Each structure stands twice: as C-alpha cells, then as structure tokens.
Amino acid sequence: MAQVNDSTERNIVIIGGSYGGISTAHYLLKHVISSLTSKYQFKVVLISAASEVMCRPACPRALISDELLPQDKLFVNIASVFEQYPKGSFQLLRGTAVDFDHSERTVKVDTANGHTKTVAFYAAVIVTGARTHSPLLGYTKDENHLRETWAAFRTALPKATSIVVAGGGPTAIETAGELGEYLNGRAGMFSSKLENHKVQVTVISGAAKILPQLRDSIAQAAESYLAKIGVTVLKGCPVASTSPASAGTLDVASSCMVTLENGHSITADLYIPAYGTIPNSSFVSTTLLESDGRIKTNPKTLRIDNAGPRIYAIGDVASYARPAVHHILEAVPVLCANIKRDLLLDNGGEKAAAPADREFKVDTRETQMVPIGKSKGVGAAMGYRLPSFLVWLIKGRDYWLWTTGNLWSGKQWAKEQ
Ligand SMILES: Cc1cc2nc3c(=O)[nH]c(=O)nc-3n(C[C@H](O)[C@H](O)[C@H](O)COP(=O)(O)OP(=O)(O)OC[C@H]3O[C@@H](n4cnc5c(N)ncnc54)[C@H](O)[C@@H]3O)c2cc1C
C-alpha cells in the first residue's frame, strides 16, 4: 500500500474524470494553484476509472453505429489534455476509488494496473457522477466496457423486430427516437403515423406523462414525432420485472419477457432500461449521503459540510441540483472560487482571499432539449419553448459534440469567471 504524499506536497484530489472532474481540474490548474504562494507544493490528482472522457449525451445515437458520430471527437484521451500544465502540478491516477475516509482524509484506489493505493488529500472534490441501469448509456466501468456493450448490441440489432425502451425521461425518448428512425425511417409530411414499420419500438413510461421536466404540450409534440418513426408510447405502466432478469443490464443483447406492474407482458428481442440513474457513491460513508444515494452537498457553497474542511462535490453524484451538464458548467466557477478562498485562508493568503463564499443558485427555468431522430426534436430553454429546428441545430445535429472540444481541452475555462 503506497502513500502518495510527503510533508511538502498537498494533494487536491478530484475523483471522477468527466464533465465535473475534467472541468474542475482545468479550472484549478489555470486559476487556483498558480495563485497560492506557500511552502507547500499543490498538486491536482485526478482519479479516473476511465482513461478516456466521452460526450455522454451522445450515447442514444452513438450506441447504434460508429458511422453516426465521429468517434475521434466522441472519446478523448484524458492524459493528453493535461500535458499543457507544468510538470508536477498534475497527476492522472487510473483507477476506481473504493473507500473515501473523510476523517483520515485519504482515498483508497483500486488502480487500473491491479494494485491498491491510498492517497492522502488536503482537499477533495467528488465528481463520480451516476450510472444508468443500461450499460449502453455511459460508463458503468470504462471506455472499453462501453465499446464492448455497444458491439454486443450492434450484433443483435439487425435481427431484432421488437425493442422495448423502459423510461419516460429524455434518455428513453432520445434512445427510442434514434432507434425508430434508424430502423424504420420517417413517415411523410402528411402522415401522422408510420404504418407497416419494420421494427416495433415501444417506450414504456412508468409515469402518466413522458418528459416530466417539460410542459404537457411539448411532451405531446414528442409523442407525435415518435409516432412518425414507428415508436409506440405506453404511459403509466411501470415495468415490474424482466425474464431473464439480466436482460438489458448484464446482457444487452438478450431477448426477454417484460412484465408490467399492471400484469401485462411484452416480449422484446432487445430491452433497454433507460429510466433513472444510480449515484456512484458507494465508496463514501453513508453518513454523507441523502436517502437517494447522492452526496449531501451544501447547495450554495458546494461543500460537503458533514465531511470536514475542503471537501466538495458537484455533478450527478451531488445533491445540489438535478443532473444536467449545464448545472455543472454553472457550478464549476462557484466551486473553484470557494476552493480558492479556502486554500488561501489556510495558507497565509488572507489578504488575497475573497471576503465571502461565492454562492451557487440553481436555475430552475424549464430547460431541456430532446432530439427525436436526426432531424426533429422538442424542448425549451430558460422557460421558452424551442421550435424543432432549433433543437436540431443546438443539440440534435451532433448531440453536443460541438461543445466538448473546448471543455476537454480546458479552453472553456481560459478566463477566471
Ligand atoms: C444518455 C444520457 C444523455 C444525457 N443528455 C444530456 C443532455 O443532453 N444535456 C445535459 O445537460 N445532460 C445530459 N445528461 C446528463 C449528463 O450526462 C450528466 O449530467 C453528466 O454526464 C454528469 O457529469 P459528471 O461529471 O457528474 O459525471 P459522469 O458523467 O457520470 O461521470 C462520472 C465519471 O466518474 C467515473 N467514476 C465513477 N465512479 C468512480 C470511482 N469510484 N472512482 C473513479 N472514477 C469513478 C466514471 O467512470 C465517469 O468517468 C445525459 C445523461 C445520459 C445518461
């Protein structure tokens, strides 16, 4: 067991290498570490289960075929985007955090090369996100596992005549939309429904309404677009079980019987459980967690108040806001301002420290964009309904790939905000 620390080194550990983790690391390296003048050498240690970061919102389209989105933009090597910083200021530790001891201020990591390492930290940011029940929709392990599950699904896809997508949120609707259009095509302008389609794609929503974050009329528009690509929507029918139980989770290529809570059953050649997420917080003490598994985070300061000084969380693992990239992008400057203040106050920089904490305020206006296939979509931004064309232009064209270049490279955070 190795201890990564010595008396002059102070580790700022970031656990999780995705939207929250990569952004926080760039921001700290650009604007915080350099502002500290002390006898200590501060180092950002990014602990990441994966060696590549990916544009996760693109999964509903990317899982179907490599032809649909440029792979070199979809996955980006994490180590390469941090080569720009001075030697000794950054370390990437490939591995999975398995124990976070907030009293001893250490994190135990099962490293990618098969060892266990204990890293002492001076400050820590937990950004381990949340995983989906279906391993097709983001990292449940790492990029290799994601590619393997996509390959298994793609092998089974040409033989499928019935696909069930469980869930009524944007992930389920986007996944069903991509599959529906790819497999069935789209009805003509004057038809409300695609007749005689090749593959029966069914969305099963537990709630009485799909897209609960959006107003009723937008959800209804989504249903109309789905009908045009041969997707049927069943609402108010929670899934009770599947047989075999492993279908869609451990085995993404398995056919199964889907049983609903109302007693009805549907057979599916392929099943995708696209409802809800599970916070990646099992390595954190339950005393720091909300009942839903997210880390109890001060919604204003983004500190984990119960964990002790200089410990923070943002992103999907944290309780400060609903899971969405735009909330992370709004949270990063606030988080880093508060880390900077905490570090200055503890390292003789009182004069340079901001007089008070910066406060995060969650934007609760109706904001969500849901592409339905490659050319249509529904959504709203900052409370305003968006026409289908704008949803396509902003998100549906490439599922936000146009934004990730600057994010992963750190250009997004060139200026202190
Ligand atoms: C299919 C889909 C579509 C989406 N579309 C949109 C959208 O259009 N717009 C939007 O705003 N949001 C969207 N979201 C939500 C968005 O993807 C998340 O809000 C965002 O990815 C959260 O980022 P994060 O950094 O908190 O964590 P994540 O992206 O979940 O990443 C967490 C990282 O931590 C790693 N990790 C986990 N546990 C450990 C551990 N113990 N040790 C080390 N590393 C670990 C994981 O491997 C992963 O790399 C979508 C989500 C899904 C699933």
Ligand as a Chemical Component Dictionary entry (heavy atoms), coordinates in Angstrom:
data_LIG
# 
_chem_comp.id                   LIG 
_chem_comp.type                 NON-POLYMER 
_chem_comp.pdbx_formal_charge   0 
_chem_comp.three_letter_code    LIG 
# 
loop_
_chem_comp_atom.comp_id 
_chem_comp_atom.atom_id 
_chem_comp_atom.alt_atom_id 
_chem_comp_atom.type_symbol 
_chem_comp_atom.charge 
_chem_comp_atom.model_Cartn_x 
_chem_comp_atom.model_Cartn_y 
_chem_comp_atom.model_Cartn_z 
_chem_comp_atom.pdbx_ordinal 
LIG C1  C1  C 0 -27.904 9.131  -22.169 1  
LIG C2  C2  C 0 -27.735 10.427 -21.446 2  
LIG C3  C3  C 0 -27.973 11.627 -22.116 3  
LIG C4  C4  C 0 -27.787 12.846 -21.452 4  
LIG N1  N1  N 0 -28.028 14.006 -22.133 5  
LIG C5  C5  C 0 -27.845 15.187 -21.513 6  
LIG C6  C6  C 0 -28.058 16.421 -22.196 7  
LIG O1  O1  O 0 -28.410 16.453 -23.363 8  
LIG N2  N2  N 0 -27.862 17.579 -21.529 9  
LIG C7  C7  C 0 -27.468 17.597 -20.222 10 
LIG O2  O2  O 0 -27.317 18.676 -19.646 11 
LIG N3  N3  N 0 -27.246 16.442 -19.548 12 
LIG C8  C8  C 0 -27.420 15.252 -20.158 13 
LIG N4  N4  N 0 -27.214 14.083 -19.482 14 
LIG C9  C9  C 0 -26.691 14.152 -18.107 15 
LIG C10 C10 C 0 -25.185 14.350 -18.176 16 
LIG O3  O3  O 0 -24.611 13.367 -18.982 17 
LIG C11 C11 C 0 -24.635 14.332 -16.777 18 
LIG O4  O4  O 0 -25.207 15.417 -16.062 19 
LIG C12 C12 C 0 -23.115 14.429 -16.758 20 
LIG O5  O5  O 0 -22.502 13.416 -17.512 21 
LIG C13 C13 C 0 -22.646 14.344 -15.326 22 
LIG O6  O6  O 0 -21.277 14.552 -15.290 23 
LIG P1  P1  P 0 -20.435 14.129 -14.009 24 
LIG O7  O7  O 0 -19.064 14.670 -14.224 25 
LIG O8  O8  O 0 -21.169 14.485 -12.775 26 
LIG O9  O9  O 0 -20.402 12.537 -14.007 27 
LIG P2  P2  P 0 -20.429 11.423 -15.130 28 
LIG O10 O10 O 0 -20.522 11.982 -16.491 29 
LIG O11 O11 O 0 -21.463 10.447 -14.681 30 
LIG O12 O12 O 0 -19.000 10.769 -14.987 31 
LIG C14 C14 C 0 -18.506 10.273 -13.796 32 
LIG C15 C15 C 0 -17.100 9.748  -14.044 33 
LIG O13 O13 O 0 -16.587 9.236  -12.823 34 
LIG C16 C16 C 0 -16.063 7.941  -13.032 35 
LIG N5  N5  N 0 -16.211 7.199  -11.780 36 
LIG C17 C17 C 0 -17.332 6.710  -11.230 37 
LIG N6  N6  N 0 -17.073 6.123  -10.062 38 
LIG C18 C18 C 0 -15.748 6.256  -9.861  39 
LIG C19 C19 C 0 -14.877 5.878  -8.814  40 
LIG N7  N7  N 0 -15.334 5.227  -7.729  41 
LIG N8  N8  N 0 -13.570 6.147  -8.934  42 
LIG C20 C20 C 0 -13.081 6.815  -10.033 43 
LIG N9  N9  N 0 -13.878 7.209  -11.051 44 
LIG C21 C21 C 0 -15.190 6.934  -10.958 45 
LIG C22 C22 C 0 -16.891 7.373  -14.166 46 
LIG O14 O14 O 0 -16.182 6.347  -14.831 47 
LIG C23 C23 C 0 -17.073 8.597  -15.036 48 
LIG O15 O15 O 0 -15.974 8.764  -15.899 49 
LIG C24 C24 C 0 -27.390 12.851 -20.103 50 
LIG C25 C25 C 0 -27.166 11.654 -19.429 51 
LIG C26 C26 C 0 -27.336 10.448 -20.090 52 
LIG C27 C27 C 0 -27.104 9.164  -19.353 53 
# 
loop_
_chem_comp_bond.comp_id 
_chem_comp_bond.atom_id_1 
_chem_comp_bond.atom_id_2 
_chem_comp_bond.value_order 
_chem_comp_bond.pdbx_ordinal 
LIG C1  C2  SING 1  
LIG C2  C3  SING 2  
LIG C2  C26 DOUB 3  
LIG C3  C4  DOUB 4  
LIG C4  N1  SING 5  
LIG C4  C24 SING 6  
LIG N1  C5  DOUB 7  
LIG C5  C6  SING 8  
LIG C5  C8  SING 9  
LIG C6  O1  DOUB 10 
LIG C6  N2  SING 11 
LIG N2  C7  SING 12 
LIG C7  O2  DOUB 13 
LIG C7  N3  SING 14 
LIG N3  C8  DOUB 15 
LIG C8  N4  SING 16 
LIG N4  C9  SING 17 
LIG N4  C24 SING 18 
LIG C9  C10 SING 19 
LIG C10 O3  SING 20 
LIG C10 C11 SING 21 
LIG C11 O4  SING 22 
LIG C11 C12 SING 23 
LIG C12 O5  SING 24 
LIG C12 C13 SING 25 
LIG C13 O6  SING 26 
LIG O6  P1  SING 27 
LIG P1  O7  DOUB 28 
LIG P1  O8  SING 29 
LIG P1  O9  SING 30 
LIG O9  P2  SING 31 
LIG P2  O10 DOUB 32 
LIG P2  O11 SING 33 
LIG P2  O12 SING 34 
LIG O12 C14 SING 35 
LIG C14 C15 SING 36 
LIG C15 O13 SING 37 
LIG C15 C23 SING 38 
LIG O13 C16 SING 39 
LIG C16 N5  SING 40 
LIG C16 C22 SING 41 
LIG N5  C17 SING 42 
LIG N5  C21 SING 43 
LIG C17 N6  DOUB 44 
LIG N6  C18 SING 45 
LIG C18 C19 SING 46 
LIG C18 C21 DOUB 47 
LIG C19 N7  SING 48 
LIG C19 N8  DOUB 49 
LIG N8  C20 SING 50 
LIG C20 N9  DOUB 51 
LIG N9  C21 SING 52 
LIG C22 O14 SING 53 
LIG C22 C23 SING 54 
LIG C23 O15 SING 55 
LIG C24 C25 DOUB 56 
LIG C25 C26 SING 57 
LIG C26 C27 SING 58 
# 
